[in-house]
Amino acid sequence: MRNLIGRTGLSSLAALAILGSATVATAQENTSLRVDKLESEVRALQRKVFPGGAGRFFEPEIGSSQSTQTPIAGSTTAVTDILVRLDALESQMQRLTSQTEENTNGIAMLSARIGALETPSGTFQPAISPAAGNPSAATPTPTPAPAPAQSGPTDARIAAVSAIAKPSTDDAADDEYSYGYRLWNAGFLPEAQQQLRIFLDRHPSHWRTTYGRNLLGRAYLDDGKARDAAPWFLQNYQADKTGARAGDSLLYLAETMIALEDTGRACIALAEFGDTYPALATGRLQSRYAAQTAKVSCN
């Protein structure tokens, strides 16, 4: 009986060993097929990413030395060696797939840019496309350029200024000033500014100089050029505080500072005018002084 049991046990073990060997052989065969398939896909992908140069541009990561490496006894088998090759191949395929996607995206972007620059026929679109069969459309009719604006005074203004007579007396300097005054009084402010400058340049020491500087400042102020007016008023006041128009220039200087929104200097000028020229502040220039004082709040 024991012999029978022993023989039966041995037979079972032998059968299990044979079955196990067959299973391992089948696993190895399936794994080899998997490796072969992956290697074939990698080669195909290499040819797609690097056409005509897979062998030159992409060094295989699985060499013959790896496939023939002698496994260490007790730790490496033929199956584990194949699995190592599989992992390497899968990593290689991931890198190739990523490179393929990048190349595809780059080509798509380049194609879009080229398509935006080109016409459907593949030629660059001209800036002007003449109508076919219409000779008159081949050369576009140029738009007439607008007539340049007249830079100088109009004929009517020249005639009006010419109508103002220039005095001619035995005092040429006074004639120059009087002519500037007439231009200012008629409202020809740029012409008055030019004429008064001529008078001041030619006759800086004439008794009319205090009148000329004051009137030149007024011509600029009336023309909306407060910054050009201020230096003439200040100069006329500082040159001779007893001059015939020195007090006028100080009051007009305050008015100029108000126009420039410089309240501090305006208040200083008004206060100095009231202290230095009380007769003018209560006499000939009283209304103008009161009007300018009402425009600002001075401490």
GIPEHU-V394054 format. One record per residue. N is the residue number from 0. RES is the residue in three letters. PHI is phi in whole degrees, 0 to 359 (* if undefined). PSI is psi in whole degrees, -180 to 180 (999 if undefined). D_CENTER is the distance of its C-alpha to the mean C-alpha in Angstrom with 2 decimals. Layout:
BEGIN
n-><N:N>
res-><RES:RES>
phi-><PHI:PHI>
psi-><PSI:PSI>
d_center-><D_CENTER:D_CENTER>
END
This chain:
BEGIN
n-><0:1:2:3:4:5:6:7:8:9:10:11:12:13:14:15:16:17:18:19:20:21:22:23:24:25:26:27:28:29:30:31:32:33:34:35:36:37:38:39:40:41:42:43:44:45:46:47:48:49:50:51:52:53:54:55:56:57:58:59:60:61:62:63:64:65:66:67:68:69:70:71:72:73:74:75:76:77:78:79:80:81:82:83:84:85:86:87:88:89:90:91:92:93:94:95:96:97:98:99:100:101:102:103:104:105:106:107:108:109:110:111:112:113:114:115:116:117:118:119:120:121:122:123:124:125:126:127:128:129:130:131:132:133:134:135:136:137:138:139:140:141:142:143:144:145:146:147:148:149:150:151:152:153:154:155:156:157:158:159:160:161:162:163:164:165:166:167:168:169:170:171:172:173:174:175:176:177:178:179:180:181:182:183:184:185:186:187:188:189:190:191:192:193:194:195:196:197:198:199:200:201:202:203:204:205:206:207:208:209:210:211:212:213:214:215:216:217:218:219:220:221:222:223:224:225:226:227:228:229:230:231:232:233:234:235:236:237:238:239:240:241:242:243:244:245:246:247:248:249:250:251:252:253:254:255:256:257:258:259:260:261:262:263:264:265:266:267:268:269:270:271:272:273:274:275:276:277:278:279:280:281:282:283:284:285:286:287:288:289:290:291:292:293:294:295:296:297:298>
res-><MET:ARG:ASN:LEU:ILE:GLY:ARG:THR:GLY:LEU:SER:SER:LEU:ALA:ALA:LEU:ALA:ILE:LEU:GLY:SER:ALA:THR:VAL:ALA:THR:ALA:GLN:GLU:ASN:THR:SER:LEU:ARG:VAL:ASP:LYS:LEU:GLU:SER:GLU:VAL:ARG:ALA:LEU:GLN:ARG:LYS:VAL:PHE:PRO:GLY:GLY:ALA:GLY:ARG:PHE:PHE:GLU:PRO:GLU:ILE:GLY:SER:SER:GLN:SER:THR:GLN:THR:PRO:ILE:ALA:GLY:SER:THR:THR:ALA:VAL:THR:ASP:ILE:LEU:VAL:ARG:LEU:ASP:ALA:LEU:GLU:SER:GLN:MET:GLN:ARG:LEU:THR:SER:GLN:THR:GLU:GLU:ASN:THR:ASN:GLY:ILE:ALA:MET:LEU:SER:ALA:ARG:ILE:GLY:ALA:LEU:GLU:THR:PRO:SER:GLY:THR:PHE:GLN:PRO:ALA:ILE:SER:PRO:ALA:ALA:GLY:ASN:PRO:SER:ALA:ALA:THR:PRO:THR:PRO:THR:PRO:ALA:PRO:ALA:PRO:ALA:GLN:SER:GLY:PRO:THR:ASP:ALA:ARG:ILE:ALA:ALA:VAL:SER:ALA:ILE:ALA:LYS:PRO:SER:THR:ASP:ASP:ALA:ALA:ASP:ASP:GLU:TYR:SER:TYR:GLY:TYR:ARG:LEU:TRP:ASN:ALA:GLY:PHE:LEU:PRO:GLU:ALA:GLN:GLN:GLN:LEU:ARG:ILE:PHE:LEU:ASP:ARG:HIS:PRO:SER:HIS:TRP:ARG:THR:THR:TYR:GLY:ARG:ASN:LEU:LEU:GLY:ARG:ALA:TYR:LEU:ASP:ASP:GLY:LYS:ALA:ARG:ASP:ALA:ALA:PRO:TRP:PHE:LEU:GLN:ASN:TYR:GLN:ALA:ASP:LYS:THR:GLY:ALA:ARG:ALA:GLY:ASP:SER:LEU:LEU:TYR:LEU:ALA:GLU:THR:MET:ILE:ALA:LEU:GLU:ASP:THR:GLY:ARG:ALA:CYS:ILE:ALA:LEU:ALA:GLU:PHE:GLY:ASP:THR:TYR:PRO:ALA:LEU:ALA:THR:GLY:ARG:LEU:GLN:SER:ARG:TYR:ALA:ALA:GLN:THR:ALA:LYS:VAL:SER:CYS:ASN>
phi-><*:298:295:296:296:296:295:296:296:296:297:295:297:295:297:295:296:296:297:298:297:296:296:297:299:296:298:296:296:296:295:298:298:295:296:300:296:296:297:295:294:296:298:294:293:298:295:285:284:238:298:76:211:300:287:270:266:220:283:301:274:251:260:292:293:287:286:252:297:284:289:285:298:87:233:232:234:296:293:295:297:293:295:297:296:298:299:296:295:295:297:295:294:297:295:294:296:298:296:297:296:297:298:297:296:297:294:295:294:296:296:295:294:295:296:289:273:253:278:303:277:96:252:291:283:287:292:235:250:298:291:293:77:238:301:290:276:293:244:295:284:292:282:300:289:296:294:297:294:290:277:266:292:287:298:294:291:300:294:293:293:295:286:275:283:267:299:221:236:279:248:298:295:295:296:297:294:298:293:297:296:296:296:296:294:275:93:271:292:300:292:294:300:296:293:291:295:299:299:292:292:275:225:290:247:286:295:274:300:298:289:294:295:296:289:296:298:293:296:289:297:294:271:78:245:296:293:282:282:306:300:288:295:296:298:293:287:285:296:199:291:262:296:299:239:293:296:300:296:294:293:291:296:298:297:294:296:295:296:273:60:255:296:301:291:298:294:297:295:294:295:292:296:297:281:274:233:296:293:289:294:249:234:300:253:298:294:290:298:295:294:287:296:288:278:230:250:251:282>
psi-><-45:-39:-37:-44:-40:-43:-38:-42:-41:-40:-40:-43:-39:-42:-41:-39:-44:-42:-44:-41:-41:-40:-44:-43:-41:-42:-42:-41:-44:-40:-41:-41:-38:-42:-45:-43:-45:-43:-38:-41:-38:-44:-40:-41:-36:-42:-31:-42:-42:76:132:3:30:-37:-27:-38:-12:106:125:139:-14:107:177:-28:-32:-37:-23:8:134:124:149:132:134:-12:-24:138:177:-35:-46:-35:-40:-39:-36:-42:-39:-44:-42:-42:-41:-40:-40:-41:-38:-42:-41:-40:-43:-42:-39:-43:-42:-44:-41:-45:-41:-42:-38:-42:-42:-40:-38:-40:-41:-40:-33:-28:-24:156:169:-25:-8:4:153:140:127:159:-38:123:101:148:133:136:6:96:-32:-22:-11:-35:108:143:121:144:128:134:141:147:133:142:143:122:-31:-179:152:163:-36:-39:-41:-41:-39:-42:-39:-24:-16:117:141:128:152:95:-171:-4:93:-36:-44:-33:-40:-45:-45:-36:-40:-39:-42:-40:-43:-43:-28:-6:7:78:-48:-39:-37:-40:-44:-45:-41:-33:-40:-44:-47:-35:-38:-27:66:-16:13:154:-17:-2:-42:-34:-40:-44:-43:-43:-34:-40:-40:-36:-38:-43:-43:-24:7:21:70:-37:-32:-26:-38:-47:-34:-39:-46:-43:-42:-35:-44:-29:-40:101:-12:4:159:-29:19:-44:-40:-44:-36:-41:-41:-28:-41:-42:-37:-42:-35:-41:-32:4:35:82:-38:-51:-33:-43:-39:-45:-40:-42:-42:-36:-46:-36:-38:-33:64:-30:-39:-36:-25:4:-112:-35:20:-48:-38:-40:-44:-38:-40:-36:-35:-16:-18:158:108:141:999>
d_center-><104.61:102.47:102.43:101.28:98.44:97.43:97.35:95.33:92.76:92.41:91.97:89.19:87.38:87.67:86.32:83.35:82.68:82.79:80.50:78.04:78.04:77.42:74.52:72.91:73.48:71.87:68.82:68.49:68.79:66.11:63.79:64.33:63.45:60.25:59.39:60.18:58.01:55.02:55.41:55.55:52.34:50.56:51.68:50.51:47.09:46.85:47.61:44.88:42.15:43.35:45.27:47.91:47.36:48.16:50.74:48.47:45.17:46.53:49.38:51.68:51.88:55.51:57.75:61.46:62.05:60.74:62.83:65.95:65.51:68.73:68.32:69.52:72.75:72.62:68.81:67.48:68.88:68.07:66.39:64.05:63.18:62.21:60.09:58.19:57.54:56.36:53.81:52.47:52.24:50.45:47.85:47.42:46.99:44.27:42.26:42.82:41.89:38.58:37.83:38.77:36.38:33.44:34.40:34.74:31.30:29.73:31.73:30.75:26.98:27.57:29.74:27.18:24.58:27.33:28.50:25.14:25.22:28.89:31.17:34.18:36.30:34.22:32.92:29.41:28.75:28.70:26.26:29.33:32.38:35.48:38.02:40.92:44.20:42.77:42.84:41.25:38.12:37.72:36.30:33.92:34.84:32.25:31.09:32.59:30.22:30.46:32.82:31.25:31.68:34.65:33.62:37.04:39.48:41.25:44.84:45.96:44.42:45.96:49.27:49.06:48.31:51.10:53.46:53.23:55.97:55.61:58.65:60.96:63.32:64.76:61.82:58.86:56.53:57.47:56.94:53.33:52.66:54.51:52.57:49.26:50.74:51.76:48.29:46.79:49.53:48.87:45.17:43.86:41.61:39.61:42.92:44.61:41.96:42.49:46.28:46.48:44.40:46.91:49.74:48.43:47.69:51.15:53.18:51.74:55.22:56.60:57.94:55.41:52.45:52.13:52.02:49.52:46.93:47.32:47.05:44.00:42.24:43.36:42.11:38.58:38.85:40.17:37.27:34.72:33.87:34.99:33.25:35.14:38.32:38.53:39.38:42.25:43.79:43.62:45.04:47.87:48.85:48.79:50.53:53.69:53.98:57.29:55.84:56.55:52.97:51.78:52.26:50.42:47.41:47.33:47.33:44.66:42.59:42.78:41.71:38.72:37.66:37.98:35.70:33.11:33.68:35.16:38.12:39.43:40.03:41.28:43.92:44.98:45.48:47.43:49.63:50.40:51.20:53.65:55.31:55.49:56.27:58.27:60.21:57.08:55.70:58.92:59.66:57.72:54.23:55.26:53.43:50.17:50.43:51.11:48.18:45.67:47.26:46.86:43.05:42.47:43.96:45.26:47.15>
END
